[in-house]
Amino acid sequence: MTSQSAAVKLRPAIRADAERIHVIERRLFGADAWSRSQVDHELDRLSLDRWYVVAEQREDVVGYCGIFLSPPDADVQTVAVDPGAQGAGLGGRLVDAAVQMAWRQDCTRIFLEVRADNAAALRLYQAAGFTKLGIRRNYYADGTDAVNMRLRRNEPAPLTEVAHAG
């Protein structure tokens, strides 16, 4: 673990994190980024069927992961780490936290879509135990395909230090 990673704590997201999440979203995803109203909608559903975890360094959100919970299934909605905080394992920690929350909510399968040209994200999800299910052609606005992936509960997933707030 790097010193940068050690200095970052994970915590459940709160509504006040919306602006920083949106800034990171725009920076990383460009034309595919969620609008501020979409981010607000996701965070408005935190006590219903969404759970978001943020990575915080020096009181600044530097990453986040959101998951839709609908037992027995869950769906990873988004994962992002600010470019200045990348390379320290935060993406893996965020995904691990979301996976553990899904298991605690009695989900047995977790699904996600990822850009087929995002090699780093594909490696991250494979390292977390996700397996490829198939391809969605022309899924993204620019025509890029999406890779559909799944993790089943009986497949190993690392533990995380984040507890559910609620």
Backbone torsions as a table, in degrees:
resi	resn	phi	psi	omega
1	MET	NA	132.9	179.6
2	THR	-80.7	163.1	178.4
3	SER	-64.1	-32.7	177.5
4	GLN	-63.1	-44.3	179.5
5	SER	-64.2	-41.1	-179.0
6	ALA	-64.5	-29.2	-177.6
7	ALA	-81.3	-4.0	-177.3
8	VAL	-103.5	130.5	176.6
9	LYS	-110.1	150.5	174.7
10	LEU	-101.4	142.3	176.6
11	ARG	-151.2	156.9	175.1
12	PRO	-61.9	141.2	178.8
13	ALA	-69.3	153.9	173.5
14	ILE	-127.8	165.3	-177.1
15	ARG	-56.9	-33.9	-178.6
16	ALA	-66.4	-11.8	178.7
17	ASP	-81.2	-5.5	-171.5
18	ALA	-56.5	-45.8	-176.4
19	GLU	-63.2	-47.0	-179.2
20	ARG	-65.4	-39.4	175.9
21	ILE	-59.6	-43.5	-179.2
22	HIS	-65.5	-38.3	177.5
23	VAL	-60.3	-47.5	179.1
24	ILE	-64.2	-42.7	179.0
25	GLU	-54.7	-49.9	-179.6
26	ARG	-64.4	-42.1	-177.9
27	ARG	-62.0	-42.0	-174.9
28	LEU	-85.7	-37.8	-168.6
29	PHE	-107.3	-4.6	174.9
30	GLY	50.0	-122.9	-177.2
31	ALA	-63.5	-23.8	179.4
32	ASP	-87.8	-0.8	-176.5
33	ALA	-66.0	146.4	172.8
34	TRP	-70.3	147.7	174.5
35	SER	-72.3	166.4	177.3
36	ARG	-61.1	-37.8	179.7
37	SER	-66.6	-32.5	175.9
38	GLN	-67.9	-41.6	176.3
39	VAL	-61.9	-45.9	178.4
40	ASP	-58.0	-44.1	179.6
41	HIS	-59.2	-44.7	179.1
42	GLU	-59.7	-46.7	-177.0
43	LEU	-73.1	-25.2	174.9
44	ASP	-67.4	-19.5	-177.0
45	ARG	-98.9	13.2	-176.1
46	LEU	-57.7	-36.9	-178.3
47	SER	-89.1	-0.4	-178.4
48	LEU	-102.0	-83.1	-174.6
49	ASP	-131.2	14.4	178.2
50	ARG	-120.6	150.2	170.9
51	TRP	-140.6	127.1	178.3
52	TYR	-121.7	142.3	175.0
53	VAL	-121.5	141.4	176.3
54	VAL	-118.8	151.3	171.2
55	ALA	-100.1	128.1	-174.9
56	GLU	-123.6	130.2	177.5
57	GLN	-129.0	124.7	-178.1
58	ARG	49.8	45.8	178.1
59	GLU	63.9	20.4	177.6
60	ASP	-121.6	131.6	176.9
61	VAL	-71.0	123.6	-179.4
62	VAL	-117.6	0.9	177.6
63	GLY	-173.9	164.7	-180.0
64	TYR	-160.3	159.3	174.2
65	CYS	-146.0	134.6	178.1
66	GLY	-123.2	144.9	-179.3
67	ILE	-136.1	138.3	174.5
68	PHE	-93.5	126.1	-175.4
69	LEU	-110.3	117.5	178.4
70	SER	-144.8	72.1	-173.7
71	PRO	-48.4	135.8	15.4
72	PRO	-88.7	4.4	-177.6
73	ASP	-110.9	157.8	172.4
74	ALA	-139.7	159.1	-179.6
75	ASP	-139.0	122.0	175.6
76	VAL	-69.0	120.4	-177.9
77	GLN	-85.1	-40.3	-175.4
78	THR	-165.7	148.9	173.1
79	VAL	-142.0	131.6	178.8
80	ALA	-153.3	141.7	174.6
81	VAL	-129.3	128.4	178.5
82	ASP	-52.3	138.4	-178.0
83	PRO	-51.9	-35.4	179.9
84	GLY	-69.6	-14.6	-179.0
85	ALA	-111.9	3.0	-178.9
86	GLN	-72.8	157.6	176.9
87	GLY	88.3	5.2	-178.3
88	ALA	-111.6	9.1	178.7
89	GLY	86.3	9.0	-177.3
90	LEU	-66.9	-38.0	178.7
91	GLY	-57.6	-44.0	178.3
92	GLY	-64.0	-41.1	178.7
93	ARG	-64.1	-40.9	179.5
94	LEU	-65.8	-45.4	178.4
95	VAL	-62.6	-43.7	178.2
96	ASP	-57.3	-41.6	179.7
97	ALA	-63.3	-43.3	179.6
98	ALA	-65.5	-40.7	178.1
99	VAL	-60.9	-46.4	-179.4
100	GLN	-63.2	-37.5	176.7
101	MET	-63.9	-42.5	178.7
102	ALA	-60.1	-43.4	178.7
103	TRP	-63.3	-40.8	179.3
104	ARG	-64.8	-25.3	179.8
105	GLN	-93.0	16.9	176.9
106	ASP	67.4	23.7	171.8
107	CYS	-78.4	145.3	179.1
108	THR	-115.7	-11.3	177.7
109	ARG	-140.3	140.5	176.7
110	ILE	-125.3	131.2	-179.1
111	PHE	-115.0	161.3	172.9
112	LEU	-162.3	161.5	170.3
113	GLU	-120.7	141.6	179.4
114	VAL	-140.1	145.6	178.3
115	ARG	-57.8	133.6	-179.4
116	ALA	-63.9	-23.6	-179.5
117	ASP	-94.5	7.8	-179.9
118	ASN	-98.9	80.5	-175.3
119	ALA	-60.6	-38.7	-178.9
120	ALA	-64.0	-43.9	179.5
121	ALA	-66.8	-39.9	177.6
122	LEU	-60.3	-42.6	177.4
123	ARG	-63.8	-42.0	178.9
124	LEU	-58.1	-49.9	-177.8
125	TYR	-67.8	-38.5	177.1
126	GLN	-64.0	-39.7	178.2
127	ALA	-64.3	-29.3	178.5
128	ALA	-81.9	-3.3	177.2
129	GLY	103.0	-0.5	178.3
130	PHE	-70.1	144.5	177.1
131	THR	-120.6	151.0	-178.1
132	LYS	-73.9	132.2	176.0
133	LEU	-101.2	-37.6	-176.8
134	GLY	174.4	-171.0	-177.5
135	ILE	-122.0	137.9	168.9
136	ARG	-105.1	111.4	-177.8
137	ARG	-69.6	140.1	175.2
138	ASN	52.0	38.9	-175.3
139	TYR	-69.9	-39.5	-176.1
140	TYR	-91.8	159.5	-174.7
141	ALA	-55.4	-32.3	-179.2
142	ASP	-87.0	6.8	178.0
143	GLY	91.7	-1.1	179.5
144	THR	-68.5	142.0	177.0
145	ASP	-75.2	158.4	172.4
146	ALA	-112.8	143.6	172.8
147	VAL	-98.1	124.7	175.1
148	ASN	-87.2	133.5	-178.6
149	MET	-132.9	159.2	-179.5
150	ARG	-144.1	146.0	171.0
151	LEU	-124.7	129.7	176.7
152	ARG	-102.1	149.2	-174.8
153	ARG	-57.2	-33.5	-178.1
154	ASN	-75.5	-4.0	175.1
155	GLU	-90.1	142.9	-174.4
156	PRO	-65.8	141.9	173.8
157	ALA	-139.6	135.8	-178.5
158	PRO	-64.4	154.9	175.5
159	LEU	-79.0	161.8	179.7
160	THR	-133.9	164.8	-177.6
161	GLU	-96.2	4.5	-176.1
162	VAL	-92.4	132.8	175.5
163	ALA	-102.8	156.1	177.9
164	HIS	-74.6	131.2	175.4
165	ALA	-93.2	134.1	178.3
166	GLY	166.0	NA	NA
